[in-house]
């Protein structure tokens, strides 16, 4: 091999290494600028696996409305209240990861209402105290907390009107948001309005209602007035994402599909 050929080879190799270094720096920069949206909540927001599909939580569907500039980290856990999520260490796990510029969505109420001492909180006192731990913890890390009132269940009165099911908890969260200057997504109100517009029959397209034989994961069928199948999870996630957009919690460019109708259930990812 000639000296000139060796020199050309060395220069080419150096160019490849240099290009790789630039790409590596770009990837690191992209990783550094990715905003993480953490979800702290209960079974209505949590992630379900392929063996549980088409059941899905709104946190699981939230990435549908975010661009690749946003990473949704759904830490919601079935059966947890604002209290038990803290007591079991889940909030601590989030606070160990969350960084400046990230978002923490906080949505509890379904299990706080239960009488079980490991779950129950009082809306006027301990509910607000536990929620404040999420708010203060996120702010201490430079992140932005957002309160999300609990999504309404599928409940209707004798005249076919959707009725509330969470008692004083949504109002307590609204009061806390105002007192602490925290952005609020009033999912209780927006979901109630959606269920009213759909009516007793139409809401079955959102909640986990399946006939026997309709899904291999639910061979005997299921009628669940609290949890969602894919379409419902998507529509509730839209109810969460739209106020985030309207309140500029994230830049407008970070959102997508907010007004796109008839989104495919297959946009949801069910892990194995």
C-alpha positions in Angstrom: 0.0 0.0 0.0 1.3 3.5 -0.9 1.9 6.3 1.6 -0.8 8.3 -0.1 -3.3 5.4 0.2 -2.5 5.0 3.9 -3.0 8.7 4.4 -6.3 8.6 2.6 -7.4 5.7 4.8 -6.4 7.4 8.0 -8.2 10.6 6.9 -11.3 8.6 6.0 -11.3 6.7 9.4 -10.8 10.0 11.2 -13.8 11.4 9.3 -16.0 8.5 10.3 -14.9 8.8 13.9 -15.6 12.6 13.8 -19.0 12.1 12.3 -19.8 9.5 14.9 -18.8 11.9 17.6 -21.0 14.6 16.2 -24.0 12.2 15.9 -23.3 11.0 19.5 -23.3 14.6 20.7 -26.5 15.2 18.8 -28.2 12.2 20.4 -27.0 13.3 23.8 -28.4 16.8 23.2 -31.7 15.3 22.1 -31.9 13.1 25.2 -31.1 16.1 27.3 -33.9 18.2 25.8 -36.6 15.5 25.8 -39.4 16.5 28.2 -40.7 13.7 30.4 -44.3 13.7 31.5 -44.7 11.5 34.5 -48.1 10.1 35.4 -48.9 9.4 39.1 -52.4 7.8 39.4 -54.5 4.7 39.8 -56.0 2.0 37.5 -57.9 4.5 35.3 -54.5 5.8 34.1 -52.2 2.8 34.3 -50.6 0.6 31.7 -52.2 -2.8 30.8 -50.5 -5.7 29.0 -51.5 -7.6 25.8 -53.2 -10.2 28.0 -55.5 -7.5 29.3 -56.2 -5.7 26.0 -58.4 -4.0 25.0 -58.4 -2.6 28.5 -56.2 0.5 28.7 -55.6 3.5 30.9 -55.6 7.1 29.8 -51.9 7.5 30.7 -51.2 4.6 28.4 -53.0 6.5 25.6 -51.5 9.9 26.3 -48.4 9.4 24.0 -50.9 9.4 21.1 -51.3 13.1 21.6 -47.6 13.9 22.1 -44.8 14.3 19.6 -41.4 12.5 19.8 -40.2 15.6 21.8 -42.1 14.3 24.8 -41.6 11.0 26.6 -44.6 9.9 28.7 -43.6 7.9 31.8 -46.7 6.2 33.1 -46.1 5.3 36.7 -49.8 5.0 37.6 -50.6 1.8 39.7 -53.9 0.0 39.9 -55.6 0.1 43.3 -53.5 3.0 44.7 -54.7 6.2 46.4 -52.8 9.4 46.9 -51.7 7.9 50.3 -50.8 4.4 49.3 -48.8 5.6 46.3 -46.6 7.5 48.7 -46.5 4.9 51.4 -45.4 2.2 48.9 -42.6 4.4 47.6 -43.9 5.1 44.1 -43.7 8.8 44.5 -40.1 8.5 45.8 -39.3 6.6 42.6 -40.7 9.4 40.4 -38.9 12.1 42.4 -35.6 10.2 42.1 -35.9 10.5 38.3 -37.8 13.7 37.5 -35.7 16.7 36.5 -36.0 20.3 35.7 -38.5 21.0 32.9 -40.4 17.7 33.4 -44.1 17.5 34.1 -45.8 15.5 36.8 -49.5 14.7 36.3 -51.2 13.8 39.6 -54.6 12.1 39.5 -56.1 10.3 42.5 -59.6 9.9 44.1 -61.1 6.6 43.2 -59.3 4.7 45.9 -59.0 7.6 48.4 -62.8 7.2 48.7 -62.5 3.7 50.0 -62.8 2.9 53.8 -59.6 0.8 53.8 -57.2 2.5 56.2 -54.3 1.9 53.9 -56.0 3.8 51.1 -58.5 6.3 52.6 -57.9 10.0 52.8 -60.2 12.8 53.9 -60.9 15.3 51.1 -60.7 18.3 53.4 -57.5 17.3 55.2 -55.3 14.3 54.4 -56.2 14.2 50.7 -54.8 17.7 50.3 -51.8 16.9 52.5 -50.8 13.9 50.4 -51.4 15.7 47.1 -49.2 18.6 48.4 -46.3 16.1 48.8 -46.4 15.4 45.0 -46.6 19.2 44.2 -43.9 20.2 46.6 -41.7 17.2 45.6 -41.9 18.0 41.9 -41.2 21.7 42.4 -38.2 20.9 44.5 -36.7 19.1 41.5 -37.5 22.0 39.1 -40.4 20.0 37.6 -43.9 21.3 37.0 -46.8 19.6 38.8 -50.3 19.4 37.3 -53.3 18.3 39.3 -55.9 16.1 37.4 -59.3 15.6 39.0 -60.4 11.9 38.9 -62.2 10.8 35.8 -65.9 10.1 36.3 -67.3 6.6 36.4 -70.1 5.5 34.1 -73.1 6.3 36.3 -76.5 7.6 35.1 -79.7 8.5 36.9 -83.2 7.3 36.0 -83.5 10.1 33.4 -80.3 9.1 31.6 -78.2 11.9 32.9 -74.6 11.2 33.9 -74.1 11.8 37.6 -70.9 12.5 39.7 -69.4 9.7 41.7 -66.4 11.2 43.6 -68.1 13.3 46.2 -66.0 16.1 47.7 -62.7 14.9 46.2 -62.7 16.8 42.9 -63.7 20.0 44.7 -60.9 19.5 47.2 -58.4 19.2 44.4 -59.7 22.3 42.7 -59.3 24.2 46.0 -55.7 22.9 46.4 -54.8 23.9 42.8 -56.0 27.4 43.5 -54.2 27.6 46.9 -50.9 26.4 45.5 -51.0 28.0 42.1 -50.9 24.6 40.4 -52.3 24.0 36.9 -55.5 22.0 36.9 -57.0 19.6 34.4 -60.6 19.2 35.5 -61.1 15.7 34.2 -64.0 15.1 36.5 -66.0 17.9 34.8 -64.9 17.2 31.2 -65.5 13.4 31.5 -68.9 14.0 33.0 -69.8 16.2 30.0 -68.5 13.6 27.6 -70.5 10.8 29.2 -73.6 13.0 29.2 -73.1 13.7 25.4 -72.7 9.9 24.7 -75.5 8.7 27.0 -76.0 5.3 28.7 -75.6 3.4 25.5 -72.9 5.4 23.8 -70.6 5.3 26.8 -70.3 1.5 26.4 -68.0 2.3 23.5 -65.6 3.9 26.0 -65.9 1.7 29.1 -64.8 -1.9 29.3 -68.0 -3.5 27.9 -67.5 -6.6 25.9 -69.9 -9.4 24.9 -69.0 -13.0 25.5 -66.7 -14.2 22.8 -65.9 -10.7 21.6 -62.3 -10.7 23.1 -60.1 -13.8 23.8 -58.9 -12.0 26.9 -62.5 -11.8 28.2 -64.2 -15.0 26.9 -67.2 -14.6 29.2 -67.6 -10.9 28.5 -67.2 -8.0 30.9 -69.2 -5.0 32.1 -67.0 -2.5 33.9 -68.2 1.0 34.7 -64.8 2.3 35.9 -62.2 1.2 33.4 -61.8 1.8 29.7 -61.2 -0.1 26.6 -58.9 1.4 24.0 -61.4 3.9 22.5 -62.3 5.3 25.9 -58.7 5.5 27.0 -57.9 7.5 23.9 -60.8 9.9 24.4 -60.0 10.5 28.1 -56.3 11.0 27.2 -57.6 13.7 24.8 -59.5 15.3 27.7 -56.2 15.5 29.6 -53.9 16.6 26.7 -56.2 19.4 25.4 -56.1 21.5 28.7 -52.3 20.9 28.9 -52.1 22.5 25.4 -54.6 25.3 26.2 -52.7 26.2 29.4 -49.3 26.0 27.7 -48.0 23.5 30.2 -46.0 22.2 27.2 -45.1 24.1 24.0 -47.8 23.8 21.3 -45.4 22.1 19.0 -45.2 19.1 21.5 -48.8 18.1 20.8 -50.4 16.3 17.9 -53.8 14.8 16.9 -55.8 16.8 19.5 -58.7 17.4 17.1 -58.3 14.3 15.0 -61.3 12.1 15.3 -61.7 8.3 15.0 -58.2 7.5 16.1 -57.3 3.9 15.7 -57.2 1.7 18.8 -54.0 0.2 17.4 -52.2 3.5 18.3 -52.1 2.3 21.9 -49.1 0.1 22.8 -49.8 -2.8 25.0 -46.6 -4.3 26.4 -46.2 -8.1 26.6 
